[in-house]
Amino acid sequence: MKKGLTLLCLGLVLCACGRQTSGVKHIVVIGCDGFGAYAYHKAEMPNLKRLAADGAWSVKVRTVLPSSSAVNWASILLGAGPTLHGYTEWNSRVPEIPSAAISQYGKFPSIYTLLKEQLPQSKTAVVYSWDGIEFLLETDIIDFVIPTHADEDLAADTAAIIIKREKPTFTFIHFDDVDHVGHHIGHDTPEYYAALTQFDARIGRVVQAVKDAGIESETVIMLVSDHGGVGKGHGEKSLLEVETPFVISGAGIKKGHEIEGVVIDYDFAATMAQIFNLQTPQAWRGKAIEEVFATNK
């Protein structure tokens, strides 16, 4: 539902440094709930590691605190931390702190807001297996909003169909099973690594959909996570909980590059915005991860 007043956030500033990733028309963001950085090198994930070898990666991305789901998925998609967007708890459905800025669509501005306002002809999609995602976004402005209610294969297959048929400008796909295993069986267990391997197979289906759609040469694919874990939980301050992996691959991205700089999860939205040459709201605090971009010639 659209709301009349636009507060605070509509003063726009140019994305830092102004560099655009030439030729990119599509971004696909694959989100894995509960994927701790500690597990990246241990896990059997050939599809993800193939993307990393052909792109840039880090195992030292930091979450915001608390290291839990709604807080960090909001930060990833909304370009700012919890004291600004207001989502402060694991299962936040409304901001516990009033959002510091409100878009014309009634919530703190997300990457979807920027696309709707600045590239109004773009198609957007969100496919999510954890229902908590829908409360963080202005779903009314997204073309394809598909909850799969914990069905991970349905999420992968639905996203693949949308990518092949519709070729969205921006697609976010959320997978929850790795976090589910972490809570019920435990992090750093054989079952946890088995769940990561199953998730990797779903990554492969999404990547294949991009190829089948004929848009591989003009697409950037990103793998992001909201938090890690220890034992059967998360939300605290250990590095096992607050360090996550990140992979970015595709048009205009360096190949085989391990990211050296500091990255926090609200930098992802700023990086997406820069790839699309979008202006970012004053309320965002993320910075584009400049070092992942290949030098323009």
N, C-alpha and C positions, 0 to 999 in steps of 0.2 A: 504494500500500500504506500503510495506516495504521500509525503507530508510537505506542507507549504513552506515552512521556514528552513533555511539553511544557516546553520550556526557555525561560526568560527573557522570551519575547515576549508571554506571555498576560496580563501586566498591561496593561490597556487604559485609554486616556485619551480623553476626549471630543475630537472633531474641533474644531479651532480655531474659535472664535467661534460655533459652533453653528448657523450659517445653513444651512438646507436649501433646495434648489431645488424649489419646490412643483410637484407634478404630474408629476415625472419618474419614469417606470417603467422606462426602457430607456436604456442607453448603448451606442453603437457606436463603437469606437475603430479607426480605419484607420491602420495603420502603414506608412510608406514607408521602406524601408532605403536609406540613402545620399542622402537629399534634403537638400542644403545650402541654408541660408537665402539665400545669394547668388543662387540660381536662381529664387527665388519670383516676383519681379517680372518676370523675363525669360521665364519659361515660359508657354506657351499652355495654361492650365488653367481653362477657364470654370466647370467644376463646383465646383472647390475655391474659386475666387474668389467664386462665388455664395454658397457657405457662409460665407465670410469677411464678405461684405457684409451677410449676415443674422445675423452673430455677432460674435465677437471674435477677434483674431489678433495674432501677433507674428512677427518675423523675427530675434529676438535671444535666443531660448532657448539656453541653454548646455548642452552635454553634460557628463557626468563624463569623467574621463580614465582610461584612454586612450579616444580618440574612435573606438571600434570597436564591433562589433555586439553580441555577447553581454553585454558589460559594460553597455551602455546600454539594451538591451531589458530586461535584468534590473532596472536602476534605474527604468525607466519603469513596470514592472508591480509592482515590489516596494517602491517608496516609499523607497528608501535607496540610498546609494552603495556602491561595490565593497568598501571596507574593512569594511562591515557585512554585505552579502549574500554577499560572497566571490568573485563571478565577476569575474575581473580580465583576461581575455584575449579576443581576437576570437572564438574558437570554444570558449569554456569549456563543458564538459559537466558538470563538478562544480566546486564552489567551490574555488579554489586556496588561499584563506584560509578556515578554518572559519567558517561563518556565525555571526554574533553572536547570533542567535536562531533557534529552530527551532519551527515550528508542530506541532500534533498530527499533521499529515499528512507530516511528515518533511523539509520544506524551509523556507527563510526565508519568512515569511508574505507572500503576494501579495494583490492585490485579490480574487483568486478565494478565498483563505482567508477573508477578511472576509465575503464573500457567503455562503460555505458555513456559517460559524459564526453569522452574525447574521441572514441571510435564507435559512434552509435550504430554503425552498420555491422559491427563485429558480432559473431555468434559466440556464446559462452555456455559452459556446461559444468556441473558438479555432480559427481556420482560418489555416494558415501555409504559405507557399511555401518558406521556408528551414527546414530540419529542425532547426537549432540552437535554435529556440524551445522545442521540447518539453522540453529539459533544464533549463529555467529554472523550470518550473511544476509544481505538484502535479496532474498530468494525471488522476489517479484521481478527483479531486473535480469535474472539469469534465464537463458532460453531453455535449458534442459536441466531440471533438478530431479535427480533420481536417487531416492533412498533404497538401499537393498537389505536393510534390517539384518545385518550380520552375515549375509550371504556373500562371501568373498568372491566366489566364482562368478556369481551374477554381476557383481561390481565390475570385474575384469571384462566379462563378455559384453555387458551393456556399454561400458566405456569404449570397447573396441568397435561396436556397431555404430555408436555416435561418431567416433573419429572417422570411420570409413565413409559413412553416409553424409555427414554434415560438415566435416573438416572444421571444427570450431577454431576460432582464434585462440581461445584459452579454455583449457580443460583441467579441472582438479579432480583427482580420484583418491579417495580415502579408503585405506584397508585397515581393519582393526584386529585381525586374528592373532598377530604376533603379541600384541598387548594382552589379549585375552589369555593366551598361553602363559605369558609372564605372570599374570595374576593368579591363575589357577594351578599351575604346575611349578613355575619359577623361572626367573631369568637365569641365563647361563647354564641351562639344562639341555640334555639331548633333545627333548621335546621342543624347546625354544628354537634350537637351531633347525630342527625339522620344519617348524613353522616358517622360518626365514627362507628355507629352500622352496617351500610351497609358494610363498610370496614371490620369490624370484621367478617362478614359472609364470605367475600372473604378470609380472613386469614384461616377460617375454611376449605375452599375448598383446599387451598394449603396444610395445615397440613394433611388433609385426603389423598391427593395425595401422600404425603411422606409415609403414612401408607400403602396405596394401592400398592405402589412400592416395599414394603417389605424392606425399608431402614431406618425405624424409629430408630432402635437401633444404627445406625452408622451415624446419621445426627445431625447437630446443626442448629437450626432455630433462626434467629435474626430479631427483629423488630427495625427499625431505622427511624428517621425523620430528615428533613433538617432544620426546623424552626417552631416556633409557630406563633402567630399573635395577633394583638389588633385592635379592630374595624374591618375595612375591609382591613387592610394592614399588612405589615411586612417589615423588612429591617433595623429597627432601633435597639436601645440598651436596651429596657426594658426586664425584665426577662420573661414577657409574650411572647416575641419574640425569646429570645435566650436560653430558657430552653426547652429541648425536652425529651420525654420518651425513654427508651431503655429496651428491653427484650431479653434475650438470654437463650435458653433452649435446652436440648438434651444431647447427650453422653458426659460424662466427665464434666458436668456443675453442680455447686451446686444447690440444690433445695430450693426454698423459701427464697432466699437470697437477701436482699436489699443492693445494692452496696453503700459502704460508701465513697470510694475514689473519687477524682476529675476525671471526664471523659470529654474529648472534642471530637468532632465528627471524627477527623482524627485518633483517637485511634481505631476505628472500623476496619479499614483495617489492622492495626498491629495485632489486636486480631485474625482476620481471618488468617493472615499469620502464627501466632504462632500455631493455631489449626492444620494447614497443615504442620507445621515444615518447613516453607519456610524462606529463607534468605531475608531480607528486604534491599532495596536500601539505600545508604547513604543519599539521598535527602529526605527520609521520616522522619517525625518528630513525628508520632504517637507512643504510647507505648501500648503494650498489656495490657488489663484489667485483671491483674493477679488474682484478688480476686474472679473472677467468676469461676475459675477452681476448681473442686473437688480435694482433696489431692490424689495424686497417691499412691497406696499401693504396 
